[in-house]
């Protein structure tokens, strides 16, 4: 792999579709290798816009506009970093030879559509999953629950949107609200849901699975140490690495993740979400790019997930070695305001083993992720205590001119 010089005829150009906090970190990882980066998102001054060589504001669901932009910029690699993309466009772009989609157009398209993903995982690959069904109306949703999914269950929009629109349904009285919440959260591009059996698992993990070229020129599969995480009302609150697992469950998790990612193909980081109970493992979801829970790797790994993604797409060697035990705690907006400032940063960073990442989002909302606090420790308990305590010291407040 040869890498050119940014902003010159020799430049190696990478375009990211979706430039939130994850895309921003990928851009910075690519720039450390001298890659010219192009950031595309649906709103002005997205986090990735602030660091890329060039930026564009385009509706990611507008296939015609995106195709025109890709044809104009002609990037060598196109990296989806959002679930809101018109995925059929990725297939067309790849077929027309305009660029190389990472990991592949098919992998992105399947991963971002829950129906296609469940059909691949459960029906084609025979991976263990919870009972599930699809519904295109409230009445059909109620029918599918009554037919066999049962209560309690989970209702999610068919298009994956970072945990938005998820509801736990405990009984018939919750079904209508769950349907409405899923539709309200998913926009105009989604008109159906998946309903899943709710099982009492011990914990959830994200197994970052990296497909990258090895020394012999063949694609190899690498695994990061499992990441445990906590979500509340669909929002990521905290993640930690490593998550302790039994030897059998870790073996099954890696076996499952390898089988799935080999089927999806391509190179890069896949965030494979799994449910674990004892030695049993169930497949849940996968994202074909760095995962929010994986932000903890900025504190724990020699090469974090963003560096791994950049290295893999450029054809470079990767290492998933764990350097330290650590935790990542989310800093939420807490207020609905533009132009916020952050108080308490100096006090927070006095907590031993901590580091801070603020995303640079211009608008705060109560449950919008505005940053993360990273922490390491002698063990996971100590790291979690440090990260949570320090994160609570950082307070976004509306800016007021003095």
C-alpha positions, 0 to 999 in steps of 0.5 A: 500500500502506497500513501500519498501526500494530502492536498496533492495529486498523489493524495490518498483520499478517504471520504466518511459518510457520517462524521459524529464523534466516531467519524471524527476519531477515524479521521484523525487516525487516518490523518496520522498516516498522511491521508486526505480526509473528506467529511460528509454529514447532514448538518454543518460543523459536525465533529468530523467537519471540524478536523477534516481537510474538506467537509460537505453538508449533504442529507445522507439519505439522499442517494442522488446527492451522495452519488454526485458528491462521490463522483465529484470527489472520487475518494479511493475509499468510502467509509460509512459511519452512520446508520442513516445512509441510503445503503442502496447507494453504496451498492451502486457506487461500488458496482460502478467502480467509483470507489471502494466501500469499507468494509463492503457495500453489502456488509454496510447494507446488511448490517444497517437493516435488521431484517436482512441482518437477522435473516443472514445470522439466523437463517443462513448462518444458523447463529443462535439468536432470540426469537424474533418477528417483523411487523409493518403495522401496530396490529401486525406487531400485536399479532406477532407478539401473541403468536410466539414472541411473547412478553416481555419483549423488545421492539426496535425500528427496522433501521438501526439508529444508535439505540433510538426507538427501543422499548421494552414491552412488558404487556399488551398495554405497552405495545401501542406506545412502543410502536409509536416510539419506534416510528417517531425515532426512525424518521421517514426511511423506516416503516416497520419494526423487529420484535424480539424475545426478552431473555434474562442474560447475565451481561451484554458485550461488544466484541470488536472484530478486526479483519485486516491483511496479514503478512502473507497478503490474506485477510486475517481475523483479530479480536479485541478483548471483550467490552462490557457496557451499560445502557439506560433507555437505549443510551450508552452510559458506560463501557469497560474492557475487559469484560470477564467471561468464561473460557467457553463463552469467550470461545463461542463469542469469537467463533460466532463473530468470525463466522458472521464477519467472514460472511459480511466480508471486507476489511475493518472493525466490526462491532459485534453485539452479543448477549451472554448467560453462563456459557451461552452466547446469542447474537444481537447486532453488528455495526460495520465500523467502530462501535460507541462502546469501543471508545474505551479502547482509547484508554485500554489498547495499544491501538484503539478501535479507530486506529485499527479501522484506519490501519485495516482499510489502508492494508496495514498491520494491526495489533489488538493487544490490551495495554490496561484495564479501563472504562469509558463514561458518557458525558450527556448534554443535560440541557437543551441549548446552543453554544454550551461551555463545560465546567468542572474540567479541571476538577475532573482531570485531577481524578487519577488515571482519567482523560477527557474527550469532548466531541465539539457538538454545537447543540446540547440536548439532555441525553445527547452524548457530548463527550466521554471520560476515560479512566484506567485502574488496577481493576475494572471496579476502580476504573469504573468508579474513577470514570463515573465520578470524573464524568459527573464533575463535567457540566455542560451549561449554556454560554452567557456573555459576561 
